[in-house]
Amino acid sequence: MTSVLGLPVPEATAILERGGKAVRLIEVRSKKGGKGEDRRVIKTVETEAGTIVYWSAFKTEIDA
């Protein structure tokens, strides 16, 4: 399996789909919830139907 951990969601999805995988996206949030815009892959699970990609948004820009 190709590792896409840490990659932006669109890039990870494109890589997996090029490899012939069906991709299902699931968002993961903390209870407090952050206001991030950098959507990254945090976990993948292979199934018979394809790959489940868990992602979360991270705040990587510093507010000035």
Secondary structure, 3 states (H helix, E strand, C coil): CCCCCCCEHHHHHHHHHHCCCCEEEEECCCCCCCCCCEEEEEEEEEECCEEEEEEEEECCCCCC
